[in-house]
Each structure stands twice: as structure tokens, then as C-alpha cells.
Amino acid sequence: MFEAIEIKAYKNDNKLSKIFSNGCLLYEDDEQKVFASNNYSVIEDGKKTFINKGKEIWFFPKNKLFNIMWFLEQNKTLFFINIASPISDKNIYIDYDIDIKVNKDGQYQILDLANFNKNRFLYKYDETIVNNVWDTVDELKKIIKNKEKWFNKKYLENILKNESVYKWINQE
């Protein structure tokens, strides 16, 4: 019913960083692409590193420097946000290292700041990228705190009512 696809993450020097397998495109609109996966595997640096158990919906806003994984069968973490370029038509994005983990209670933790600070020199992030990354982190902190868009219960309930999302969740 849903065609399996891969999503690829590269570093700023065009080196492949991760391949996410077992995903599918649920829908695309003017604002975002919405993917889903069930037990996706991640290949990092050419080696299979882990399989993420459970169902996730993955939002890729078209004009934002982040993407958001929503864990439907969550334990403590409800969302995982990658600071990254918008996804391309070929399902590729550039990973800018910083991640944000959001728990069910709305508390968040910013991860991998040391990696960003190291890689911004290693991969020669230009000043515009660095400034945009920090602006994006600030924007996300406000969106999370104010429970806007992806972090709003009514918005997520509406996502679940989307025909493609509903079919994917309820497939056997």
C-alpha cells in the first residue's frame, strides 16, 4: 500500500552520514512532507547501528531548518528534532548536528552542542548557516514552550485524521 523509501542525511561536506530505511511518504502539502516508519533501521557510517522500534511520523517542514520525529508508541521521549536543511525532492537533507529531545511533559533537552561546535569548523559551515542554526534553536524553544503546531495536541489529532495517516496507522 505504501512504497518503502530511504531518507538520507549528509554532512555539510556532502559525506553520507545516515540512511533511514523502512520509511514511506504519507503525504505532502505546501508546508511539509510527512513520512512514517515502523521499526525503521538506521545505517550510520556504512554500518547498521540500530533499529528504532515502534511507529513514528516524521515531519519535514519545507521552509524550516529542522525536521521532527513524533513517536506514536512513546515511552519518555515524544519528539526528536534534528536541526537540518529542508529535505530535497530526493529525500535528502543536511544534518547540522544539534538535536532536541522533547519529553511527554513538554520538557526538552538540547543535544550534541559539542558536535555542532566541532563540526562547524570541520565541515566549514559559513556564518549564515551558523546564525540560522542558532535562530532555529531559539524558534523551536518558543514553539515547544507555547505548544504550537507540531507540539499542539489539536494539531496532532488533525494529523491522525488525515486519510493517508489513518490508513498507515491502521494497516495490518
C-alpha positions as CSV (number, residue, x, y, z in Angstrom):
1,M,0.0,0.0,0.0
2,F,2.8,2.4,0.9
3,E,6.0,2.4,-1.1
4,A,9.2,1.9,1.1
5,I,11.7,4.7,0.7
6,E,15.0,5.7,2.3
7,I,15.8,9.1,3.8
8,K,19.4,10.1,3.7
9,A,21.3,12.5,5.9
10,Y,24.5,14.1,4.8
11,K,27.0,16.3,6.5
12,N,27.9,19.8,5.1
13,D,30.8,18.3,3.1
14,N,28.4,16.1,1.1
15,K,29.5,13.0,3.0
16,L,26.7,10.5,3.7
17,S,26.1,10.3,7.4
18,K,22.9,8.2,7.9
19,I,20.4,6.2,5.9
20,F,16.9,5.7,7.4
21,S,15.2,2.7,5.9
22,N,11.7,1.4,6.0
23,G,10.0,4.7,5.7
24,C,7.1,5.8,3.4
25,L,5.8,9.2,2.3
26,L,2.3,9.6,3.7
27,Y,1.5,13.0,2.1
28,E,3.0,16.3,1.0
29,D,1.3,19.7,1.1
30,D,2.5,23.3,0.6
31,E,4.1,23.4,4.1
32,Q,5.7,20.0,4.6
33,K,6.4,16.4,3.7
34,V,5.1,13.9,6.1
35,F,6.8,10.5,6.3
36,A,6.1,7.5,8.5
37,S,8.1,4.5,9.6
38,N,7.5,1.3,11.6
39,N,10.7,-0.2,13.1
40,Y,13.0,1.8,10.9
41,S,16.7,0.9,10.7
42,V,19.5,3.5,10.7
43,I,22.7,2.8,8.9
44,E,25.4,5.2,10.1
45,D,28.9,5.4,8.5
46,G,28.1,2.4,6.4
47,K,27.3,0.1,9.4
48,K,23.8,-0.8,10.7
49,T,23.7,0.9,14.1
50,F,20.2,0.4,15.4
51,I,16.5,-0.4,14.7
52,N,14.0,2.0,16.2
53,K,11.1,0.0,17.5
54,G,7.6,1.4,17.0
55,K,5.7,3.8,14.8
56,E,6.9,7.3,14.0
57,I,5.6,10.1,11.9
58,W,8.3,12.4,10.6
59,F,7.6,16.0,9.7
60,F,9.8,17.8,7.2
61,P,8.7,21.4,7.0
62,K,9.7,22.8,3.6
63,N,11.0,26.2,4.7
64,K,12.5,25.4,8.1
65,L,15.9,24.2,9.3
66,F,14.6,21.2,11.2
67,N,12.6,18.0,11.0
68,I,10.6,16.4,13.7
69,M,10.1,12.7,14.6
70,W,6.9,12.1,16.5
71,F,7.0,8.8,18.4
72,L,3.5,7.3,18.5
73,E,4.3,4.5,20.8
74,Q,6.4,6.7,23.1
75,N,7.9,5.8,26.4
76,K,9.5,9.0,27.7
77,T,10.5,10.8,24.5
78,L,7.6,12.1,22.5
79,F,9.5,14.1,19.8
80,F,13.1,14.1,18.4
81,I,14.1,17.1,16.4
82,N,17.0,17.3,14.0
83,I,18.4,20.7,13.2
84,A,18.9,20.2,9.4
85,S,18.3,21.6,6.0
86,P,14.9,21.2,4.4
87,I,14.5,17.8,2.7
88,S,15.1,17.6,-1.1
89,D,12.9,16.1,-3.7
90,K,15.2,13.0,-3.4
91,N,14.6,12.7,0.3
92,I,18.0,14.0,1.3
93,Y,18.9,16.6,3.9
94,I,22.0,18.1,5.5
95,D,22.4,17.3,9.2
96,Y,23.6,20.3,11.3
97,D,24.3,18.1,14.4
98,I,22.1,19.7,17.0
99,D,19.1,17.7,18.2
100,I,16.3,18.4,20.6
101,K,14.6,15.7,22.6
102,V,11.1,16.6,23.9
103,N,9.5,14.5,26.6
104,K,5.8,13.9,27.1
105,D,5.7,16.6,29.8
106,G,7.0,19.3,27.3
107,Q,10.4,19.4,28.9
108,Y,13.2,19.5,26.3
109,Q,16.9,18.8,26.2
110,I,19.3,20.2,23.6
111,L,21.8,17.6,22.5
112,D,25.1,17.5,20.6
113,L,26.2,21.1,21.0
114,A,29.8,20.0,21.2
115,N,29.4,18.1,17.9
116,F,28.0,21.2,16.3
117,N,30.8,23.4,17.6
118,K,33.4,20.9,16.4
119,N,31.7,20.2,13.0
120,R,31.0,23.9,12.2
121,F,34.8,24.2,11.7
122,L,35.5,20.7,10.3
123,Y,32.7,21.0,7.6
124,K,33.3,24.7,7.1
125,Y,29.7,25.9,8.0
126,D,29.5,29.5,6.7
127,E,28.4,32.3,9.1
128,T,24.9,32.3,7.6
129,I,24.4,28.6,8.4
130,V,25.7,29.0,11.9
131,N,23.4,32.0,12.6
132,N,20.4,30.2,11.0
133,V,21.1,27.2,13.2
134,W,21.1,29.3,16.4
135,D,18.0,31.2,15.2
136,T,16.3,27.8,14.6
137,V,17.1,26.5,18.1
138,D,15.6,29.7,19.5
139,E,12.5,29.4,17.3
140,L,12.0,25.8,18.4
141,K,12.3,26.6,22.1
142,K,9.5,29.1,21.7
143,I,7.3,26.7,19.6
144,I,7.8,23.9,22.1
145,K,7.1,26.2,25.1
146,N,4.0,27.7,23.5
147,K,2.8,24.2,22.3
148,E,2.4,25.5,18.8
149,K,2.0,23.5,15.5
150,W,3.6,20.0,15.9
151,F,3.6,20.4,19.7
152,N,-0.1,21.2,19.9
153,K,-2.5,18.3,20.8
154,K,-5.2,19.5,18.4
155,Y,-2.8,19.8,15.5
156,L,-1.6,16.3,16.1
157,E,-5.1,15.0,16.4
158,N,-5.8,16.5,13.0
159,I,-2.7,14.8,11.5
160,L,-4.1,11.5,12.7
161,K,-7.4,12.2,10.9
162,N,-5.5,12.6,7.5
163,E,-6.7,9.8,5.3
164,S,-3.2,8.5,4.4
165,V,-2.0,8.7,8.1
166,Y,-5.1,6.9,9.3
167,K,-4.6,4.1,6.7
168,W,-0.9,3.8,7.6
169,I,-1.6,3.5,11.3
170,N,-4.4,1.0,10.9
171,Q,-2.8,-1.2,8.3
172,E,-2.2,-4.8,9.2
